[in-house]
Amino acid sequence: VAVITTSLSPDGSLFAYSLSDAGRDWQIIKLRETATGTERPDVLRYVKFTSIAWYGDGFFYSRFPAQDPESTAPSRQMSVYYHRLGTDQEDDTLVFTNADDPDPGYIPVVTEDEQYLVLIEWEGTSHENGLLYRPIDATEPFTRLVSTGVARHDFIEHHDGSFIVLTDLDAPNGRIVAIPLDRAGERDELVAETDTPLEWAAAAGGRLIAGRLRDASHRVEMYRLDGTPAGEIPLPAPGTVTGLTGLLSDPVVYIGFESFLYPPTALQWDGTSVIKFAGAAPPLDPADFIVERHMATSTDGATVGMFVLRAAATGLPAPVELYGYGGFNISLTPQFDPARLAFVASGGVAVIANLRGGNEHGEEWHRAGMLGNKQQVFDDF
């Protein structure tokens, strides 16, 4: 049994979580009281690929019509419901269903100010999602803000009459825009596209916080809500940001981080400094190792980057493990791998290559290693 989705109630008194049995997509949502660990009687079934969006005395979630979990038939007609705490699932209120098209899925999001319910519309594995919304207590039809199949539109937050969104519309490497709800066809640019990819963004700690890839490592940039640059949150080393938690109104932001020499760690940023909040210390002293960035020229003249990790005491030449991937828009950023670290500590050299097909340098780098260009990935390697 695996825990898939988790969500704390706004006051922290209840913990909602979904469970998957034997690797199935199907999940069951349950609730526990955080103070005592007591399990509540609420059990929600026919769930997969959903969020848990708290509001009032319950939460919004998505589910499918009742279906035998052993069935291999496609799951269709994903709909959004509101569950009131302590009631049976059959009494849940239907909030949205797409009667015209049973194939898209919907992820509900409640804006921090609780003014709007936003539905993230998705279909298959495409990242070109749609957005719908309506005032949270309204019964009127949802307003479509963005259609699927156009571009990526990652909803960030509602602020001052606009939805703040990370999009690759007219910007393959990503940009942050404000979409005025009274001028839904317009995009007011807050953070412009650059030559390095913008992977994610959040509204937390009174700022827009964005994760950007530079030289295959994450940088955490900050912007004021009008898009004015406000510096960076320093990280312990070149590495990977695995998550960020916080509200726009929170004074503190929590960041998941790991690197070649740092195991998964929770960092806390209070607006001025970063401290370790939770997590194990590095098992080996990072000062005893060398992490370098090297470049090689591929068959078509393009420059391909790689990380080279070794112990400072290791003499060269030495045994080398060369690893690469190059596909599905996946970036090979620095991650903690005990087996790799043991090899390096024993006198080996680990090389992690950032091949085309990944997202280390944005969408152009991804497309240069996909479909008819797949041979280029192997040439890079």
SVG drawing of the C-alpha trace seen along z (x, -y; Angstrom):
<svg xmlns="http://www.w3.org/2000/svg" viewBox="-27 -45 74 53">
<polyline fill="none" stroke="black" stroke-width="0.4" points="0.0,0.0 1.4,-3.4 0.4,-6.9 -0.1,-8.9 -1.7,-12.3 -1.6,-14.2 -3.3,-17.4 -3.6,-19.2 -6.7,-21.1 -6.1,-24.9 -6.1,-24.8 -3.9,-21.7 -6.3,-19.6 -7.0,-17.0 -4.8,-15.1 -6.3,-13.8 -4.4,-11.2 -5.0,-8.7 -3.9,-5.1 -3.1,-2.9 -3.0,0.9 -0.7,3.2 0.5,0.4 -3.0,-0.4 -3.9,-3.8 -7.2,-3.5 -7.0,-5.2 -9.0,-5.6 -9.1,-8.9 -9.1,-8.7 -8.8,-11.3 -6.9,-11.4 -6.9,-13.8 -3.4,-15.2 -3.6,-15.7 -4.5,-12.1 -3.9,-10.0 -7.5,-8.9 -8.9,-7.9 -12.1,-9.5 -15.0,-7.5 -14.8,-9.3 -13.8,-6.9 -13.9,-8.1 -13.6,-5.6 -13.3,-5.6 -10.5,-8.1 -7.3,-8.6 -5.2,-11.5 -7.0,-14.0 -6.1,-16.8 -7.7,-17.5 -8.7,-21.1 -10.0,-22.2 -12.8,-24.7 -15.4,-25.3 -16.2,-22.1 -14.9,-19.8 -13.0,-19.6 -13.2,-19.4 -11.9,-16.3 -12.3,-14.4 -13.6,-10.9 -14.8,-8.6 -18.1,-6.7 -18.2,-3.4 -16.0,-0.8 -14.6,2.6 -10.9,1.9 -9.9,5.1 -11.4,3.9 -9.1,3.0 -11.8,0.8 -10.8,-2.9 -11.9,-5.2 -13.9,-8.1 -16.1,-11.0 -13.9,-12.3 -16.0,-14.8 -15.5,-17.2 -17.3,-16.8 -17.5,-18.5 -17.3,-16.2 -18.6,-17.5 -16.8,-16.0 -18.6,-13.2 -21.0,-12.5 -21.2,-9.5 -19.7,-9.7 -23.0,-9.1 -24.2,-12.4 -21.3,-14.4 -22.3,-17.4 -21.5,-17.2 -19.7,-20.4 -18.6,-19.9 -18.9,-17.3 -18.2,-17.6 -21.3,-16.2 -19.9,-16.9 -16.6,-15.1 -15.9,-12.3 -12.1,-12.1 -10.6,-15.1 -9.6,-15.0 -10.0,-17.8 -7.9,-18.8 -9.7,-21.3 -7.7,-24.1 -9.0,-26.7 -7.3,-30.1 -5.7,-31.2 -8.1,-34.0 -11.0,-31.5 -12.6,-33.6 -12.4,-31.1 -12.5,-27.4 -10.1,-26.7 -10.2,-23.5 -7.1,-22.3 -8.2,-20.4 -5.9,-17.7 -6.0,-15.0 -3.6,-12.1 0.0,-12.9 -0.1,-16.3 1.1,-19.3 -1.0,-21.7 -3.8,-21.9 -6.9,-24.0 -8.2,-26.3 -11.7,-26.9 -13.0,-28.8 -16.0,-30.3 -16.6,-32.1 -16.3,-29.5 -19.8,-29.6 -21.5,-30.1 -23.7,-27.7 -23.3,-29.3 -21.4,-27.4 -17.6,-27.6 -15.9,-30.1 -13.2,-28.8 -10.0,-30.8 -7.8,-28.5 -8.5,-25.6 -6.5,-22.4 -4.1,-21.8 -2.8,-25.4 0.1,-25.6 1.1,-24.8 -0.7,-26.9 0.4,-26.1 -2.0,-28.0 0.0,-29.7 -2.4,-32.0 -5.1,-34.7 -4.0,-38.2 -5.6,-41.6 -8.2,-40.4 -5.8,-38.3 -4.7,-34.7 -0.9,-34.3 0.2,-31.5 3.4,-29.9 3.1,-29.3 5.1,-28.4 2.7,-30.2 5.0,-32.2 7.8,-31.2 9.3,-27.7 11.5,-28.2 8.6,-29.5 7.4,-32.8 5.1,-34.1 2.0,-36.1 -1.0,-37.6 -4.4,-36.9 -6.9,-39.6 -10.3,-38.0 -12.0,-40.9 -9.7,-40.7 -9.2,-36.9 -7.6,-37.1 -4.7,-39.3 -1.4,-38.3 0.4,-40.8 4.0,-39.6 5.5,-39.5 8.6,-37.4 10.0,-37.2 11.4,-34.2 15.2,-33.8 17.6,-31.4 17.3,-29.0 14.1,-27.0 11.7,-28.0 10.5,-24.7 8.0,-25.7 6.7,-28.7 4.7,-29.3 3.3,-32.2 4.7,-32.0 6.3,-34.1 4.9,-37.3 6.8,-36.6 6.7,-34.8 9.2,-32.0 10.5,-30.3 12.7,-27.3 15.0,-27.8 17.5,-25.4 21.0,-26.7 23.8,-24.3 21.4,-21.4 21.0,-22.6 18.1,-24.5 18.3,-28.1 15.4,-29.5 14.6,-33.0 12.3,-35.5 10.1,-38.2 7.8,-40.7 4.2,-40.2 4.6,-42.8 7.5,-40.8 10.3,-42.9 13.4,-40.7 13.9,-40.2 17.0,-38.1 17.5,-34.3 17.1,-31.8 20.6,-30.4 21.0,-26.6 23.7,-24.5 25.2,-23.4 24.4,-22.9 21.4,-20.5 17.7,-19.7 14.7,-21.4 12.2,-18.6 9.4,-20.7 8.3,-24.0 5.6,-24.5 4.1,-27.8 1.3,-30.2 1.5,-33.8 0.6,-35.0 3.1,-32.8 6.3,-34.4 8.2,-31.1 8.7,-28.9 9.9,-25.3 12.1,-23.8 12.9,-20.2 16.5,-19.9 19.1,-17.2 22.4,-17.0 25.1,-14.5 26.5,-14.9 23.4,-16.0 20.6,-13.6 17.0,-14.8 16.6,-17.7 13.9,-20.2 15.2,-23.8 13.4,-26.7 13.6,-30.3 12.3,-33.1 12.7,-36.0 16.3,-36.6 18.2,-33.4 18.0,-29.6 18.4,-26.9 18.0,-23.2 14.6,-22.3 14.7,-18.5 16.7,-15.8 19.9,-13.8 23.4,-15.3 25.6,-14.3 27.0,-10.9 30.4,-12.0 32.1,-15.4 31.3,-17.3 34.7,-19.0 36.4,-15.7 34.8,-15.5 35.0,-17.4 31.9,-18.2 32.9,-19.7 31.0,-20.7 32.6,-19.7 31.6,-20.1 32.0,-17.9 31.4,-18.5 28.8,-16.1 28.8,-14.9 26.9,-17.9 29.0,-20.4 26.7,-21.0 28.0,-21.4 26.9,-18.7 27.4,-19.2 28.1,-16.7 28.7,-16.5 32.0,-14.8 32.0,-13.6 35.1,-12.2 36.8,-12.1 39.5,-14.8 42.0,-12.0 41.3,-10.0 44.1,-9.9 43.5,-9.9 43.0,-7.9 40.4,-5.9 37.4,-3.7 34.5,-5.7 30.7,-5.2 29.1,-7.2 25.3,-7.6 22.9,-9.5 19.2,-9.4 18.0,-11.8 14.2,-11.5 10.7,-12.5 11.8,-16.0 13.5,-14.6 16.4,-16.6 19.3,-14.8 19.9,-17.3 22.1,-16.4 20.4,-13.8 21.6,-11.8 22.4,-8.2 24.1,-6.1 25.3,-3.5 27.0,-6.1 28.5,-7.8 29.9,-4.5 31.5,-4.0 33.1,-7.4 34.2,-7.1 36.0,-3.9 38.0,-5.6 35.7,-5.7 34.6,-8.7 30.9,-9.2 29.9,-11.1 26.3,-12.2 25.7,-13.5 22.9,-15.9 21.9,-14.5 19.4,-16.0 15.9,-14.8 15.9,-16.1 14.9,-19.6 18.2,-20.9 18.2,-23.6 14.5,-23.9 12.1,-22.7 14.5,-23.1 17.0,-20.8 14.1,-18.3 12.9,-18.3 16.5,-17.8 16.5,-14.3 13.0,-13.0 11.2,-11.1 13.3,-11.4 16.1,-13.0 16.5,-10.1 19.9,-9.0 21.3,-12.3 20.8,-11.2 23.1,-8.2 25.6,-10.4 25.7,-12.8 26.4,-9.9"/>
</svg>
